[in-house]
Amino acid sequence: MPARFLFTAIQAGAERALKNEIAREHPELRFAFSRPGFVTFRLPDEMRGDFALRSVFARTWGYSLGKVGGAADAQLASDAWRLVGEQPPDGPVRHVHVWQRDRPLPGDEGYDGAADELARSVGALLVEQEPDRAKLPKVNSVATAGDVVLDCALVERDEWWLGWHRAQAPETRWPGGAPTIALPARLISRAYLKIAEALEWSELPIAAGDRCVEIGSSPGGSCLALLERGLNVTGIDPAEMDAEVLAHPRFTHVRARAKDVKRSVFRNCRWFVMDANVAPSYTLDTLDGVLTQAGARPEGLVLTFKLTDPALAEKLPQLAERIRRYGYRRVRMRQLAFNRQEVCAVADRP
Ligand SMILES: C[S@@+](CC[C@H](N)C(=O)[O-])C[C@H]1O[C@@H](n2cnc3c(N)ncnc32)[C@H](O)[C@@H]1O
């Protein structure tokens, strides 16, 4: 039986933005079920085989098989495989991805790893109950592109929603669309996690020795992540930088607002990052100054757009269009798992 529903894992609170986006991008989908962090849609009866979801707000997505419920985990795990048997995925299940909706991630207040522990133990139960013992799936590891993944979203402690997808793009290989990023000894800022995810998701071909300029660099989490990858980093920010970043031999601080810096700061800059706490239109005006007045020609851009007003989510297609007008043919946007009320835009000319 072909899949009838689709599930999405999203940031809790982004449900409205996701529903509006799907209504615009995929009018053929009908909203079905929603809890903070987890939303499903009904697929049309007639569906082509090559469906791909276009969404900024979905961390990841897949075909939904429905839910199982009850107090006994072992029974839920066995019921889960019954659902899989009724609507078999397109191939053998190689991975089981289990995650709790609406869970704090590393760097969030309230993160203590307990949700990860619960997810792992549910995953282990699912593997135990797997009916075909020939090749046991792995639990919550990064899937290989092409592999079929069984998804289990713990929507409530006693209500698990099952689904499956074929891993392809990086975000579809991560459990619940959230990458595991090793925390540094000291997290200078959450921006460390944001840029790490942005680079893994976008697969921008950054290389050691490249020059990168970041506007809005203080206190320096993302600069540190870029320095760790061997880049030469210039940070532009009127605010102070963290001492560890400031002391790094490949780091230069230009302590000023973006509009007050000399053109030469952008010379030979291969990558341009901007994460300033300003409105998206101001971010693009600043980018305009860098590309037109300062004459910089970075190969790739990584921009954070703050969604201070929920209505800004509706403007994302226009923002992407403005970036394309500068000659960046490919503009991709994603609400990163490590983003808050903001989204990440990556532009390049592949
Ligand atoms: C969210 S913080 C950046 C975090 C930083 N990327 C990190 O990795 O830690 C925003 C920063 O943008 C800076 N900012 C705001 N407007 C700016 C402007 N016009 N030029 C340069 N920096 C600006 C602020 O001073 C603030 O430090």
The ligand as an SDF file (V2000), in Angstrom:
LIG
                    3D

 27 29  0  0  0  0  0  0  0  0999 V2000
   24.0610   36.7720   17.8860 C   0  0  0  0  0  0  0  0  0  0  0  0
   25.4420   37.7680   18.1950 S   0  0  0  0  0  0  0  0  0  0  0  0
   26.6400   36.9600   17.2230 C   0  0  0  0  0  0  0  0  0  0  0  0
   27.1870   35.6750   17.8010 C   0  0  0  0  0  0  0  0  0  0  0  0
   28.4830   35.3010   17.1550 C   0  0  0  0  0  0  0  0  0  0  0  0
   28.3240   34.9940   15.7460 N   0  0  0  0  0  0  0  0  0  0  0  0
   29.1760   34.1740   17.8590 C   0  0  0  0  0  0  0  0  0  0  0  0
   29.6080   33.2380   17.1490 O   0  0  0  0  0  0  0  0  0  0  0  0
   29.3430   34.1690   19.0680 O   0  0  0  0  0  0  0  0  0  0  0  0
   25.1170   39.2240   17.2920 C   0  0  0  0  0  0  0  0  0  0  0  0
   26.2520   40.2200   17.1890 C   0  0  0  0  0  0  0  0  0  0  0  0
   25.9910   41.0730   16.1080 O   0  0  0  0  0  0  0  0  0  0  0  0
   26.6690   42.3070   16.3660 C   0  0  0  0  0  0  0  0  0  0  0  0
   26.1890   43.3360   15.4520 N   0  0  0  0  0  0  0  0  0  0  0  0
   24.9480   43.8690   15.3580 C   0  0  0  0  0  0  0  0  0  0  0  0
   24.9110   44.7970   14.3750 N   0  0  0  0  0  0  0  0  0  0  0  0
   26.1480   44.8350   13.8210 C   0  0  0  0  0  0  0  0  0  0  0  0
   26.7490   45.5960   12.7620 C   0  0  0  0  0  0  0  0  0  0  0  0
   26.0570   46.4890   12.0680 N   0  0  0  0  0  0  0  0  0  0  0  0
   28.0480   45.3360   12.4590 N   0  0  0  0  0  0  0  0  0  0  0  0
   28.7540   44.4210   13.1590 C   0  0  0  0  0  0  0  0  0  0  0  0
   28.2410   43.6950   14.1620 N   0  0  0  0  0  0  0  0  0  0  0  0
   26.9580   43.8960   14.4980 C   0  0  0  0  0  0  0  0  0  0  0  0
   26.3710   42.5400   17.8410 C   0  0  0  0  0  0  0  0  0  0  0  0
   27.3220   43.4230   18.4080 O   0  0  0  0  0  0  0  0  0  0  0  0
   26.4450   41.1170   18.4210 C   0  0  0  0  0  0  0  0  0  0  0  0
   27.6970   40.8740   18.9930 O   0  0  0  0  0  0  0  0  0  0  0  0
  1  2  1  0
  2  3  1  0
  2 10  1  0
  3  4  1  0
  4  5  1  0
  5  6  1  0
  5  7  1  0
  7  8  2  0
  7  9  1  0
 10 11  1  0
 11 12  1  0
 11 26  1  0
 12 13  1  0
 13 14  1  0
 13 24  1  0
 14 15  1  0
 14 23  1  0
 15 16  2  0
 16 17  1  0
 17 18  1  0
 17 23  2  0
 18 19  1  0
 18 20  2  0
 20 21  1  0
 21 22  2  0
 22 23  1  0
 24 25  1  0
 24 26  1  0
 26 27  1  0
M  CHG  2   2   1   9  -1
M  END
$$$$
